[in-house]
Amino acid sequence: MMTLTQELSLADAQGTKVGWRGWAALVVLMLPVLLVSVDNTVLSFALPSIALELGPSSAQQLWIIDAYPLVLAGLLVTMGTLGDRFGRRRMLLVGATGFAAVSVLAAFAPSAAWLIAARAAMGVFGAMLMPSTLSLLRSIFTDRDQRRLAIAVWAAMFSAGAALGPIVGGLLLEHFSWGSVFLLSVPVLIPLLVLAPLLVPESRDPKPGRIDPLSIALSMATMIPVVYGIKELAVHGFAVAAWLPMLVGFGFGVLFVRRQLRAATPMLDMRLFGMGTFSGALLVNLLSVIALVGFLFFVAQHLQLIVGLSPMQAGLALVPGLAMMIVAGLAVVPISKKWPARVVVPTALVFSVAGYIAVAFATGPDSVSTLVAAFISLGIGIGAAETVSNELVLSSAPPAKAGAASAVSETAYELGAVLGTTVLGGILTALYRSNLVVPDGVTDAAAAAASETLAGAVHAADQIGGATGQALFEAAATAFDAGVTVTALIGAGLVVVAGVVAASTLGGSRQKS
């Protein structure tokens, strides 16, 4: 029986270059990536409009964002493994159909609870989409040089979608209700459903082994309680509702790992985690996404609610940084051939640390230019680091297990999205509440709304008007920006940790084909 290292060496040695059909398939596979990326960014910018119309509590506001990645994180490993067995392209098409249908339901949500439920359903079908795209790239591009470029395009498309999201979403929000942002999935997914059967070859694990329902249940019982507990920790602190679910999830995680180690054909090959490069690259991905999503969570609110920009203007303000994320992701490909990952990734993340430090001191209504420059710096670091680390994760897995490995990588990404909002967003919410000093003359109802969220404070200030309304707005803006200062410094610390992990685990060799 070959070792994992021997399997990987044989796979790379057998790699052959693809022709035009392979690159055409790449274009088709970028459609769901674009969709998910646009969806994440659009929602951040639509959140103020949603908060004003549906009036969610601070906890519901976090759930509107996190219901999708929470369910997604719980199902990614399961869906990735099922894709290895039943066909990755088939899983992609089923996910695309369901995602489009549920997105329509989300667009017409009459309440916060309805929207949260729709977002959770989107997570079920989204879990079918994302592992399929990355694992299909692994099976299509067997030559490592071509695969490295394909993954750079894959990562760049995430950034392109993030850049396109604020512009298209801002245009929609200026002329239509917030529900229109969810309808974007329909025109994106229809071409996928038509072209994927024609251009994307089906692939699966030739020896998938039997389906293990217990392992599937254990994987879900591990992820969902852990992520839920983290959310509760961010909102309510160290309450029973926070640490008890996490303990339950960790307990099921131990059982899951033990079962995989004992199984002849495990659902998830635990040998992968014994490789420092694989585990280190996953952790870099996790911390990088936390930093990126956390940044978008509070900067989108600052630009719209404090500076007073429209959604369209706020989106345009962040486009330079998102564009640099794309450029950095592509530019790092030739650099990674000449320099080892343990040097390239930490060097790139220095830019992200500088960006977060700049954000920490970008307060007040005149901070737009500083925030633009800060996000450019942040984008350079995240774009380069994500491209290198994603390629390392994917190349660490044998082609037959590409779905499972891709699912683990996507789990880290979606868990990072949850943590970026819940941890950094939760810290910011707690600091905002503790720093807010409600001025005299504000009614109890308005004070309660202002204490929940910044959007609630702005809405209450507009309703009150006059000097009292202006005083409430200024107090809320001051409290929010004070929270941003602390939260941004914490974000900078997370990026530093990512750099240390990269320097310690990603090895000293260059990424040769």
N, C-alpha and C positions, 0 to 999 in steps of 0.2 A: 504494500500500500504506500503510495507516494505521500511525502510530507506536503504541507501547504506551500512551502517555499518552492518545492519541485513542481507543483501544479502551476504556480504562477510563472515560473521560468519557462515551462513548456508552452503555456498559453501565449506569452509574449514572443517566443521563438517562432510560433506558427502564424503570427500575425501577417496579414496581407493587406495591401492598400486597396481602398474602395474607389469606384469610379463616380460618375455623375449621379447615379441613382442613390448612392450612399449619402451624398451631400444634399440631394433633394429630400431624402428621408429626414435628414437633420432639420431642414426647414419646416417640415410638417410637425416634427416633434417639438419644435419651439413654440407652437401655438398654445398648447396647454401651459407651458412654462410662462409664456407671456400673460396668459389669462390669470394665473395664480398671483403673479407679481403685480399686475395691474389691480387686481382685487384687493390685495393687502394695502397698497398705497392709497387707492381711492377711498377705502373705508376710513383710513386715518384722517383724510381731509374732509370726508363727509360726516365725521363724528360730531362736529359742532352743530350741523344742521339736524342730525338725528336727535341730538340731545335737546335741542330747542323744540322740536316737533313732538317727539314721543315722551319727553320728560323722564328719562331713566334715572334711577338712583346711581350713585357712584359705583356700586357693585354691579348693577346691570350694565352700566357703561363699559366696564371692563369685560363683562361676559359677552357683550355684543362683539367685541373684538376677539375674545379668546375662545368662544364656543367652537369655532371652526378649527383652530389648531389643536385644541384639547382633544376633540374626537379624532382628528387626523393623527395626532401623535399616538393615540391608543390603538389605531388600526393599521398603521403603516407597515409594521413588520409582518402582520398577518396578510395584508394585501400583497406585499412584495413576495412573500413565500407562495401565495396562491397564484400569483402571476408566473413564477418560475414553473409551477406545475401545469396550469391550464393555458398558459400563453400570455405573454406580456402585452402583445398588441390587442388581444381580446379584452384584457382587463382595462386597457387604455380606452377602448371604444365604449365599454359599458360605463366607465367612470365619466366620460365626456357627456354621454346622453343624460345620465342622472344629474350631473352637475348643472347642466343647462336648465333642466326642468325645475330643479329646486331654486335656482337663482331667480327664476320668475316669481316664485312664491315669496322670496325674500324682498323682492322689489316692491311688493304691495302689502308688506307687513303693516297691520293696523296698530300694533303695540310693540313695546320692547320685548315682551315675552315671546310673541310670535317671531320677531326677528331673531332672537336668540335660538329658538327652535329650528328655524330655517338655516341659520348658520351651522348648527350642529349637523343637520342633514347634509349640508354641503361638505362637511368634513368627511362623511362616510364615502362620498363619491370622489372627493379630492384625494383620499387615501389610495384610490385605485389609479389616479392619474400620475402622481409624482414619481413613485418608484419605477413605474413603467417607462417614463421618458429616459431616466438616467440609465436603467438597466439595458434598454434597447440600444442606447449609445454604446454600451460596453460590448454588446453582441455584434453591432454593425461595424464598429471601428476597432478591428483587432490589431491593427498597427498602432504602436503606442504614440508615435509622432502625430498621426492623424487624430488619434483619440484625445491627445492633450489639447489640440486645437479645437476639436469638437466640444470638449468640456469647457474650454474658455468661451466659446460661443454660447454654450448653455448657461454659464454663469453670467455672461454679458447680457443675455436676454432677460434674466431676472432684473438686472439693472435697467435695461431698456424699458421693460414694463413698468418699473418703478418711476422712470422718467416720463413715460407716456401717460401713466395713470393720473398724476396731478393735472396735466394739461387737458386731456380728454375729460377727466372727471370734473375738473374745474369748469370747463365749458358747459358740461351737462348741468352742474349745480347752479350755474348762473341763469339757466333758462328753464330747467325742469326741477322736479322734486328730487330728494336724495335717493329715492328708489330707482332712479334711472341708472345709477352706477352699477347696480347688479345686473341690469339687462345687457351689459357689455359682453357677457359670456356667450350670448346667443350667436352674434356674428363671428366670434372667434372660433367657436367649437364646430359650427356647421362645416367649414372647409376641412377641419380635422376628420370629421366623420366620413367625408367624401374621399379625401386623398390618402388617408392612412392605409386603407385596404389595398390601394394601388401601388404605393411606394414603400411602405414600411414592411419589412419581412417579419413574419412571426418567429418568435424564438421562445424556447422553454428549456428547463433543465431536463436533459435526456434520461437522467436517473433520479427523479424527484423523491422517491420513497413514498411511503404511505402518508395520508393526511393524519395529523395528530390533533384531534379536537381539543384535547386537554392542554397541549402547548399553546394553541390559539387562545383558549380561555385564560391561561395563566399570563400570556403576554398582555392581553387587554386588562386583566386584573392588576397587573403591575403598573402600567403606564397611567391609566385614567385616575386612580386614587392619588398617585404621586403628584401629577400635574394639578389636580383639584386641590390637594393640600397646600401646594405652593401658592396657588391663587388665594386661598383662604388666609394663609400666613401673611400675604401682602396686604390684604384688606382688613383683617381682624387681629393680626398679631399672633402671639403664641397661645392661641385658644385651643381647646380640645378639637374643635372642628378643623383645625389646621394640621396639628401633628398626628392625630389618630389616623386619618386617611393615608398620610405618608408612611406611617408604620405598617399599615395594612399592605400598601403597595410594595414596600421593601420586602415584607414577608413573602408575598407572592413572587417577587423577583428572585428571591433565593430558591424557591421551589422551581421556577422556570429554568434557572441556570442549571440546577442539579439534574433536571430532566433532560436538558440538551446535552449535558456532558455524558449521560448514560445511554442516550439513544444511538442506535446504529446509523440512522439517517436523521439527524437533528433538524428541526425547523430553522434554527439559526446556528451556524457553525461558530461555536465559542472560541475556536482557535484563532479567529481573526483578532479578538481582543487581546490575545497574547502578543501581538505584534505592536511594538511601540509606535511605529509610523501610523498604523491604522487608528489606534486609540488616541494618539496625540493629534492627528488631523481632525478627528471627530470633535475633540475638545476645543480646538481652535475654531472650527465651524460654529460650535455652540456659543462660545463667548463673543465671536464676531457678530453673530446675528442678534444676540442680546443687545449689544452696543448699538447696532444699526436701528433696530425696531424701537428701542427705548428713545433714541434720538428723535425719530419721526413722531413718536407719540407726543412728546411735549413741545417740539418745535412747531408742529402743525397748529397746535392750540395757541402758542405764543403769537405766531404770525397772523392768525385770523382774529383771535379774540382780544389780544392786547394791542398789537400793531394796527389792526383794523383792515388787513388785506382781505380781498375776496378770495374764495377758494382757488380761482384761476390764477390770481396774482401770487398767492402763497405757493402754488405748484410751480409756477415759473421761477420763483426765487430759489427753489431747490434743484432745478434742472441742471445748472452747471456742475453741482456736486455729483448728481446721478450720472451725468455724461462722463465725468472723470472716472467714475467707478467702472464704466464700460471700457474706457481707454486703458485704464490700469490693468483690468482683467485680461485684455488681449496683449498688451505690451509685456506682461510678465512671462508670456509663453517662451520667447527666445531667451529671456534672462534666466529662466529656471533650468535651461539646458546647460548654462555656463556656471551657475552658482548653486550650491546646495540649498535645499529647502530650509534647513535650520538657520541659514543666513538671510534668505530672501524674505521669508514670512515675517520674522521679527523686525527687519528693516522697514518693510511696508507698514507694519502696525505702528511704527513711530509716528507716521503721518496721522493715524487715527487718534493717537493719544494727544497730539498737538491740537487736533480739531476739537476734541472734547474739552480740553483745557480752555480753549478760546470760547466755547459755548458757556462755560461756567461763569464767564465775566461779560457775556453779551446780554445785558438786561435793559429794560426800558423800551419805549416805542421807537427809538432811533437805532436799533440794533440789527437791522436787516442786512446791511453790508457785511457786518461781522459774522452773522449766521451763515451767509452765503459762502464766505471764505472758509469758515469752519467746516462746513459740510463738504466742500471741495477736498480739504485735507483728509477728512474722515473717509470720503469715498475712495480716494487713492489707496488708502491702506486696506480697507475692507475688500475692494475689488480685486486687488492683487492676492491677498491672503486667501480669499475664498476660491479663486481659480486653482491655486497650487494645492490647497488642502483637499478640495473635491477630487482632483485628479489622483492624489495619493490614496484617498479612501477607495476609489473605484478600482485602481490598479492593484490594490492589495487583495482583491477577491478573485477567485477562479471564475471564468466566464459563466459556468453553470449556476453559480450562486450569485449572479449579478443582481437579481431582484432583491434578495435578502440583504445584500450589502448596501444596495441603493436605498432600501427602506430604512436601514440603520442611519445612513447619512441624512436622509430626509427627516427621520425622527429627531435627530440632533438639531436640524434646521427649524422644525416646527416647535420643538421644545424651547429653542432659543427665542422664537417669536412670542411664545407664551410668557417666558421669563422676562423678556424685554419690556412687555406691557405690565405684567403683574408685579415683578420685583421693582424695576425702575419706576414704572407708573404708580405702583402702590406706595413706594417711598415718597414719590413726589406728592401724591394725594395726602398722605399723612402729614408731610411737612407743610403743605398748603393749609390744611385744617388747623394745625397748631400755630401757624404764623398769622392767620387771618384775624384781624381786629375789626369787627363790625362797628361802624360808626353809629353814633346816637341818631335816633329818629327813624331807624329802619325797623319795620314790623318784624314780629317773630317768624312769620311765614317766609318773608323775604330773606331773613337772616338764615333760616334753615336751608333754603334753596341755595344761598350763597356758600354755605358751609359744605354742601355736597360736592359741587364741581365748579370749575372756573366758568363753564358755560352757564350754569345756574346763576352765578353771581352777575355775569354780564347781562343776562336776561332780566334779573331783578333790578339791576341798576337802570336799565332802559325803561322799565315800567315805572320806577319811582321818579326818575328825571330830576332836574334841578340840581342844586348844590349837594343834596343828600345822595342822589343817585351817582353823581360824579365822585363823591367821597367813597362810596361803596366800590365803585369800579377801580379807583386808585388803590384802595386797600387790598382788593382781590389781586390786582396786577402785581403789587409789591410782594404779597404772600406767595404768589405763584412763582415769580422770578427768584425769590429767595430759595424756594424749593428746588428750582432748576439748577441753581449754583451748586448745591450739595449733591444732587442727583448726577449732574454732569461729572463731577469729580469722582463719584463712585464708578460711573461708566468708564472714565479714564483708567481707573484701577483695574477694572475687568479686562481691558485691552492689554494692559501691562502683563497681567497674568497669562493671557493668550500668547503674548510674545515669549514669555519665559517657558511656557509649555512647548512652543514650537522649537525654540533653541535647544530644549532638552530631549525631545523625542523624535524629531523629524529626520534624524540621521545626517550624515556628513557627505553623502554622495550626491552627485548631480542626477537629475532625472533623465537618464539616458534611455533611448529606445532599445 
